Amino acid sequence: MADRLAAIQGFLNLCDRLKHVHRAARTQGRLENSAEHAWHVAMIAVLLAEEVDPRPDLARVLSMIAVHDVIEIEAGDTFAFDEAGLLTQQAREQAAAARIFGTLPPDLAARLSILWAEFEAQDTPDARFAMGCDRLQGFAQQVDCGAPAWKEVGLTRARSLKRMQPALDLGPPFAPMIEALYTRAMEEGLLRP
């Protein structure tokens, strides 16, 4: 039991490093970190879970949200519009998942690996709901911070839709919230037409 608890504590200590993985969005004049992102995605899930039908299994959704970005501790956060980074993202993340989850006792490693894989595959309603929350947060954060990362790559609405379409396809409440953000982004010149 002592070895198991020590492994769990070691994993939790490792997870603390997520606070130091920076994302492309800014908050209060500094880069947002992946831990802040994950917390905000979880808050979105809590608030929107009863706004969709059928209702997701919120415990499973929150578990996926807690796990899905942990791999960024080793793989880094890949900006959604970093074409070069996207080419190696899947391989980097799979290797990081194996290493990071492998620090846990086998049963917990398997549990977290399953949750991470479910989020990545997007084959279940819970995973798609979690993805919708994730995409909504990232998009809203860029709009709220003035989208310097979007401006840097000259992001167009059409190119951004390739990323956002799966969340829009979920329908309410995601589609109307994202469309309102698109309207704001276009009015503020954050996206090119």
Backbone bond lengths (Angstrom), bond angles and torsions (degrees), N, CA, C in turn:
res aa  C-N    CA-C-N  psi(-1)  N-CA   C-N-CA  omega(-1)  CA-C   N-CA-C  phi
1 M - - - 1.453 - - 1.529 111.06 -
2 A 1.320 117.45 -38.80 1.461 120.26 -179.64 1.522 111.03 -62.92
3 D 1.348 117.10 -39.49 1.463 120.38 178.50 1.519 111.01 -65.06
4 R 1.326 116.37 -39.92 1.466 121.38 179.62 1.530 110.12 -62.68
5 L 1.318 115.84 -48.52 1.466 119.68 -179.22 1.524 111.41 -65.58
6 A 1.320 117.12 -35.93 1.466 120.22 177.22 1.524 110.23 -65.19
7 A 1.340 117.20 -38.79 1.471 120.39 177.77 1.527 110.81 -66.07
8 I 1.324 116.02 -40.89 1.472 119.67 177.89 1.526 109.96 -63.57
9 Q 1.330 117.08 -44.53 1.467 120.14 179.04 1.524 110.67 -63.30
10 G 1.320 116.92 -40.02 1.461 120.35 177.13 1.516 111.98 -61.21
11 F 1.334 116.27 -41.31 1.467 120.70 177.83 1.525 110.20 -64.29
12 L 1.322 116.94 -43.42 1.473 120.22 178.21 1.522 111.13 -61.94
13 N 1.327 116.84 -39.98 1.465 119.75 176.41 1.522 110.61 -62.93
14 L 1.333 116.74 -41.19 1.463 121.49 177.20 1.531 110.25 -61.21
15 C 1.329 116.35 -43.09 1.467 120.73 -179.20 1.526 112.66 -61.36
16 D 1.313 116.62 -27.22 1.462 120.23 178.80 1.529 111.34 -59.44
17 R 1.323 116.14 -25.64 1.470 120.07 179.81 1.534 112.42 -66.12
18 L 1.346 117.59 -13.98 1.465 120.25 178.28 1.529 110.84 -63.17
19 K 1.329 116.34 -23.12 1.464 120.69 177.52 1.524 112.14 -66.35
20 H 1.321 116.92 -14.42 1.461 121.45 -176.21 1.526 113.06 -110.48
21 V 1.337 116.44 8.63 1.464 121.35 176.08 1.523 106.58 -95.72
22 H 1.320 116.01 113.58 1.460 120.27 -176.12 1.509 112.27 -88.30
23 R 1.323 114.27 148.10 1.461 122.80 178.37 1.531 109.01 -108.93
24 A 1.312 116.33 175.30 1.461 120.83 -177.18 1.529 112.73 -78.90
25 A 1.331 117.89 -17.72 1.462 120.55 -179.45 1.522 110.19 -85.43
26 R 1.304 113.99 158.38 1.454 119.91 -179.92 1.531 109.19 -112.69
27 T 1.324 115.50 156.57 1.450 122.42 174.29 1.524 107.19 -145.64
28 Q 1.309 116.03 128.50 1.462 120.73 -179.92 1.539 111.63 51.49
29 G 1.328 117.26 38.51 1.458 121.63 175.62 1.518 115.22 81.06
30 R 1.322 118.75 5.05 1.465 121.54 178.01 1.522 108.33 -130.83
31 L 1.327 115.88 167.14 1.450 119.54 178.15 1.524 110.64 -69.24
32 E 1.308 115.72 137.87 1.464 121.91 173.22 1.526 107.96 -70.05
33 N 1.319 117.33 147.01 1.464 118.66 175.15 1.524 109.82 -106.20
34 S 1.320 115.67 164.39 1.464 120.60 -174.98 1.517 113.42 -66.31
35 A 1.320 118.28 -29.38 1.467 120.40 177.39 1.532 110.12 -67.92
36 E 1.322 116.83 -41.52 1.468 120.47 176.84 1.523 110.05 -62.88
37 H 1.327 115.18 -42.49 1.465 120.35 177.94 1.523 110.37 -58.07
38 A 1.331 117.75 -48.63 1.466 121.69 -177.77 1.531 111.06 -61.55
39 W 1.341 116.69 -41.89 1.457 119.11 177.48 1.533 110.61 -61.22
40 H 1.314 116.77 -43.53 1.457 120.54 -177.29 1.529 110.68 -67.40
41 V 1.335 117.55 -38.71 1.462 121.44 176.09 1.525 109.20 -61.51
42 A 1.332 117.50 -42.58 1.466 121.03 178.43 1.526 111.15 -61.21
43 M 1.323 117.27 -41.07 1.464 120.41 178.76 1.533 110.88 -63.75
44 I 1.322 116.43 -40.46 1.468 119.95 176.47 1.523 109.86 -60.18
45 A 1.331 117.24 -44.58 1.460 121.08 179.85 1.524 111.52 -60.55
46 V 1.324 116.76 -43.97 1.464 121.06 179.70 1.528 109.70 -60.30
47 L 1.325 116.72 -42.92 1.467 120.40 -176.35 1.522 113.48 -75.53
48 L 1.329 117.58 -31.34 1.464 119.91 -175.54 1.524 114.45 -97.23
49 A 1.315 118.67 -10.27 1.472 121.35 -174.45 1.525 113.11 -56.37
50 E 1.308 116.93 -35.55 1.469 119.10 -179.19 1.526 112.46 -91.74
51 E 1.330 116.29 4.24 1.467 120.96 179.06 1.520 112.14 -95.52
52 V 1.337 117.39 -3.47 1.467 121.27 -178.56 1.521 109.89 -116.84
53 D 1.323 114.83 154.91 1.452 120.84 177.59 1.516 108.39 -134.16
54 P 1.305 118.68 122.52 1.453 127.10 3.37 1.530 111.33 -75.91
55 R 1.314 115.12 156.00 1.462 120.89 -179.85 1.529 109.82 -71.00
56 P 1.329 115.59 138.35 1.465 118.69 178.35 1.530 111.21 -75.68
57 D 1.307 114.92 163.22 1.462 121.89 171.31 1.529 105.21 -78.42
58 L 1.320 116.46 97.36 1.457 120.96 -171.36 1.525 112.26 -61.62
59 A 1.315 117.64 -36.22 1.467 119.08 178.20 1.527 110.34 -62.49
60 R 1.318 117.52 -42.03 1.468 120.75 179.35 1.532 109.92 -67.95
61 V 1.323 117.17 -42.35 1.466 121.44 179.21 1.527 110.21 -60.90
62 L 1.322 117.16 -47.65 1.460 120.19 -179.58 1.528 111.21 -64.64
63 S 1.322 116.68 -34.09 1.469 119.70 176.00 1.519 110.54 -64.33
64 M 1.331 117.43 -43.52 1.475 120.66 177.59 1.520 110.82 -62.37
65 I 1.321 116.53 -42.55 1.462 120.66 -179.57 1.526 110.53 -63.60
66 A 1.327 116.21 -40.64 1.470 119.68 179.84 1.519 111.50 -65.08
67 V 1.325 116.73 -31.81 1.468 121.78 -173.98 1.528 113.35 -92.46
68 H 1.313 118.72 -32.61 1.468 119.68 -163.69 1.520 115.59 -63.03
69 D 1.316 119.31 -29.36 1.468 120.24 -179.48 1.521 113.77 -99.99
70 V 1.325 118.32 -2.73 1.465 121.05 -179.15 1.529 110.86 -56.16
71 I 1.309 116.61 -33.09 1.470 120.38 -178.30 1.526 111.84 -64.41
72 E 1.325 116.90 -18.94 1.468 120.48 179.52 1.521 112.18 -67.09
73 I 1.324 117.37 -14.72 1.460 120.99 176.01 1.523 109.25 -56.77
74 E 1.338 117.04 -38.90 1.462 121.38 178.82 1.524 112.61 -104.84
75 A 1.321 117.35 -35.62 1.467 120.33 -175.43 1.522 112.72 -84.71
76 G 1.331 117.33 -17.23 1.457 121.31 -174.89 1.519 110.33 78.20
77 D 1.325 115.98 164.00 1.459 120.93 175.92 1.520 107.46 -89.61
78 T 1.310 116.42 126.72 1.465 120.70 178.17 1.517 107.93 -97.43
79 F 1.321 116.38 117.36 1.460 121.82 177.24 1.532 108.68 -59.38
80 A 1.305 116.45 133.87 1.463 122.48 -173.98 1.528 113.73 -56.11
81 F 1.325 117.69 -19.97 1.465 120.63 -177.27 1.521 112.11 -118.92
82 D 1.324 115.96 23.73 1.465 122.89 174.86 1.526 107.39 -92.86
83 E 1.328 116.23 92.46 1.466 121.09 -173.85 1.522 112.31 -56.79
84 A 1.325 118.52 -42.88 1.466 120.97 -179.54 1.523 110.56 -67.48
85 G 1.306 117.93 -43.42 1.455 121.76 179.58 1.518 112.73 -64.42
86 L 1.325 116.49 -35.21 1.459 120.39 -179.38 1.530 111.87 -65.96
87 L 1.334 116.62 -27.37 1.471 120.23 -179.81 1.524 112.17 -64.55
88 T 1.321 117.70 -30.86 1.468 121.10 -177.50 1.530 112.87 -110.65
89 Q 1.305 117.32 -0.42 1.461 121.37 -173.94 1.522 112.76 -57.34
90 Q 1.304 118.17 -50.26 1.460 120.60 -175.46 1.528 111.70 -60.38
91 A 1.314 117.22 -46.31 1.469 120.35 -179.34 1.522 110.89 -65.29
92 R 1.337 117.39 -42.84 1.465 120.93 179.35 1.521 111.05 -62.35
93 E 1.328 115.92 -42.61 1.457 120.01 -177.42 1.529 112.02 -70.89
94 Q 1.321 117.76 -38.81 1.464 119.71 178.00 1.525 110.94 -64.00
95 A 1.310 117.06 -42.49 1.469 120.55 178.47 1.529 110.41 -64.57
96 A 1.323 116.65 -41.95 1.463 120.55 179.44 1.531 110.61 -65.38
97 A 1.326 117.27 -40.45 1.467 120.77 178.97 1.525 110.39 -60.54
98 A 1.319 116.57 -44.94 1.467 119.75 180.00 1.525 110.91 -61.56
99 R 1.324 117.00 -43.63 1.465 120.06 -178.94 1.529 111.80 -68.81
100 I 1.316 116.61 -48.07 1.467 120.55 -174.60 1.527 111.16 -69.11
101 F 1.323 117.67 -50.50 1.461 119.65 -179.83 1.530 110.77 -66.91
102 G 1.327 116.48 -26.34 1.459 121.21 178.51 1.523 114.12 -67.12
103 T 1.328 117.47 -10.23 1.464 119.93 176.75 1.524 112.06 -79.73
104 L 1.324 116.01 -11.31 1.467 121.55 -178.16 1.527 111.32 -91.04
105 P 1.332 117.16 162.69 1.458 119.77 169.60 1.543 108.64 -55.96
106 P 1.328 118.08 148.28 1.470 121.18 -172.86 1.529 115.99 -51.83
107 D 1.335 118.28 -40.31 1.463 119.33 -178.96 1.528 111.28 -66.38
108 L 1.331 116.90 -40.21 1.467 119.94 178.68 1.523 111.41 -72.94
109 A 1.316 116.62 -36.38 1.466 120.27 176.17 1.525 109.84 -60.11
110 A 1.334 116.51 -44.01 1.467 120.53 179.45 1.527 110.66 -64.62
111 R 1.339 116.92 -43.25 1.472 120.90 -179.38 1.524 111.52 -60.61
112 L 1.333 117.07 -47.27 1.458 120.27 -179.47 1.521 111.54 -69.71
113 S 1.312 117.29 -36.93 1.468 120.74 177.43 1.526 110.94 -62.27
114 I 1.327 116.44 -40.19 1.469 120.91 178.57 1.523 110.39 -64.45
115 L 1.320 116.81 -45.09 1.467 120.18 178.80 1.527 111.17 -61.85
116 W 1.331 116.53 -44.53 1.464 120.51 179.58 1.526 110.59 -62.27
117 A 1.334 116.61 -45.40 1.467 120.94 -179.45 1.528 111.00 -64.83
118 E 1.325 117.38 -37.35 1.469 120.58 178.57 1.525 110.41 -63.51
119 F 1.330 116.34 -44.10 1.469 119.50 177.87 1.531 110.09 -61.11
120 E 1.309 116.84 -46.12 1.465 120.98 -177.82 1.524 112.53 -64.25
121 A 1.333 117.58 -39.43 1.465 121.50 -175.76 1.522 112.84 -74.35
122 Q 1.328 117.05 -28.63 1.468 121.62 -180.00 1.532 112.71 58.56
123 D 1.318 116.60 34.11 1.465 121.16 -177.53 1.523 113.83 -93.42
124 T 1.326 118.07 -6.82 1.468 120.74 -178.14 1.525 110.21 -120.55
125 P 1.335 116.66 154.37 1.470 118.84 176.48 1.526 112.43 -58.14
126 D 1.338 117.60 -37.87 1.466 119.58 179.24 1.521 111.11 -63.94
127 A 1.321 117.29 -41.34 1.469 120.91 179.30 1.526 110.65 -66.06
128 R 1.324 116.59 -39.75 1.471 119.10 179.48 1.524 110.97 -68.09
129 F 1.334 117.53 -36.51 1.461 120.24 175.72 1.529 109.61 -64.16
130 A 1.330 117.03 -45.48 1.472 120.83 178.63 1.529 110.31 -60.24
131 M 1.340 117.07 -41.92 1.461 121.02 177.72 1.526 110.65 -61.96
132 G 1.338 116.47 -42.41 1.467 119.78 179.07 1.520 111.43 -59.29
133 C 1.318 116.37 -41.91 1.472 120.89 177.86 1.525 110.41 -63.93
134 D 1.335 115.97 -42.35 1.462 122.18 179.99 1.534 110.89 -62.55
135 R 1.311 116.79 -48.27 1.473 120.74 -178.71 1.523 110.76 -66.96
136 L 1.329 117.01 -40.96 1.465 120.61 178.75 1.522 110.23 -60.06
137 Q 1.334 117.18 -44.38 1.463 119.47 -178.82 1.518 111.53 -63.32
138 G 1.326 116.52 -47.38 1.464 119.91 -178.47 1.520 112.36 -61.65
139 F 1.324 115.78 -42.17 1.467 120.67 179.90 1.526 110.38 -66.60
140 A 1.332 116.35 -47.05 1.469 120.38 -179.56 1.523 111.28 -62.67
141 Q 1.334 116.80 -39.06 1.467 119.97 -179.88 1.523 110.57 -63.24
142 Q 1.322 116.95 -41.17 1.469 119.89 178.05 1.532 110.56 -63.54
143 V 1.327 116.48 -44.71 1.469 119.41 179.66 1.528 109.62 -62.54
144 D 1.319 116.78 -45.04 1.465 120.45 -177.37 1.526 113.14 -64.62
145 C 1.333 117.69 -30.01 1.471 119.38 -177.05 1.532 112.75 -94.84
146 G 1.336 117.63 4.20 1.452 120.06 179.45 1.517 113.65 87.29
147 A 1.323 117.19 5.60 1.469 124.66 172.15 1.526 116.24 52.80
148 P 1.335 118.63 47.85 1.463 117.41 178.24 1.535 112.80 -60.97
149 A 1.318 117.41 -33.40 1.477 119.83 178.92 1.524 110.75 -67.29
150 W 1.317 118.14 -37.42 1.462 121.28 177.07 1.523 110.27 -66.34
151 K 1.317 115.43 -43.25 1.462 119.46 -179.60 1.524 110.85 -63.16
152 E 1.327 115.97 -37.73 1.464 121.00 -179.43 1.530 112.19 -60.52
153 V 1.332 116.82 -35.28 1.472 120.17 179.93 1.526 112.56 -99.10
154 G 1.339 117.03 2.33 1.460 120.39 179.61 1.516 112.40 63.66
155 L 1.311 116.55 41.82 1.464 121.92 -174.00 1.522 111.85 -62.75
156 T 1.318 115.10 132.80 1.464 121.80 175.49 1.523 109.48 -101.76
157 R 1.310 114.39 161.29 1.469 119.59 176.83 1.526 109.97 -59.81
158 A 1.326 116.71 -44.09 1.464 120.48 -178.31 1.533 111.76 -60.40
159 R 1.315 116.92 -43.62 1.470 120.13 179.56 1.525 110.87 -67.00
160 S 1.326 116.72 -38.65 1.464 119.36 179.85 1.525 111.02 -67.98
161 L 1.335 116.63 -30.23 1.465 119.78 179.76 1.528 112.21 -64.27
162 K 1.333 117.33 -28.38 1.468 119.14 177.23 1.521 109.96 -60.11
163 R 1.314 116.65 -35.70 1.471 121.95 178.91 1.532 111.42 -80.29
164 M 1.321 116.35 -39.83 1.453 120.45 -171.64 1.529 114.52 -88.53
165 Q 1.329 117.97 -15.24 1.462 119.99 -175.66 1.526 113.74 -56.74
166 P 1.352 119.77 -42.54 1.474 117.52 178.09 1.532 113.35 -58.12
167 A 1.315 117.57 -35.83 1.470 120.40 177.75 1.522 110.56 -73.28
168 L 1.321 117.37 -39.87 1.467 120.72 176.65 1.522 110.79 -61.97
169 D 1.329 116.48 -37.42 1.463 121.16 -178.50 1.524 112.80 -66.31
170 L 1.324 117.30 -15.36 1.467 120.23 177.54 1.523 111.52 -70.59
171 G 1.327 116.89 -15.70 1.464 120.40 -179.64 1.513 111.45 77.76
172 P 1.348 115.74 -157.16 1.464 118.80 -179.38 1.521 111.38 -64.78
173 P 1.296 117.93 145.09 1.458 129.91 0.64 1.535 113.45 -86.96
174 F 1.347 116.96 -5.97 1.462 119.29 -174.08 1.528 112.93 -64.54
175 A 1.329 117.34 -49.52 1.465 120.09 -175.16 1.521 112.66 -57.81
176 P 1.333 119.91 -50.39 1.471 117.67 -179.39 1.532 113.57 -64.97
177 M 1.324 116.84 -34.34 1.467 119.20 179.62 1.528 110.48 -68.99
178 I 1.319 116.50 -42.37 1.465 120.26 179.86 1.515 110.87 -69.17
179 E 1.327 117.49 -40.14 1.469 119.98 177.94 1.527 111.00 -62.29
180 A 1.323 117.31 -38.28 1.473 120.03 176.45 1.528 110.43 -63.55
181 L 1.319 116.65 -37.84 1.466 120.12 176.89 1.524 110.96 -67.92
182 Y 1.326 117.68 -37.82 1.469 120.50 175.90 1.526 110.46 -61.84
183 T 1.322 116.45 -43.85 1.469 120.03 178.97 1.525 109.99 -58.64
184 R 1.301 115.94 -47.29 1.472 120.21 179.28 1.530 111.00 -62.73
185 A 1.327 116.87 -44.35 1.468 120.73 -179.08 1.524 110.94 -60.96
186 M 1.309 117.65 -40.68 1.461 120.85 179.77 1.527 110.70 -70.07
187 E 1.330 116.86 -42.39 1.466 120.47 179.49 1.528 111.47 -63.06
188 E 1.332 116.93 -34.77 1.460 121.31 -178.28 1.517 112.98 -91.01
189 G 1.321 117.04 2.80 1.453 120.81 178.35 1.515 114.11 69.05
190 L 1.338 117.79 28.62 1.443 121.84 -179.02 1.525 112.87 -82.30
191 L 1.329 115.64 -24.37 1.456 123.66 177.29 1.522 108.29 -121.84
192 R 1.316 115.10 145.54 1.464 118.71 172.46 1.525 108.31 -81.63
193 P 1.328 116.99 149.79 1.478 119.66 179.44 1.530 112.02 -61.38
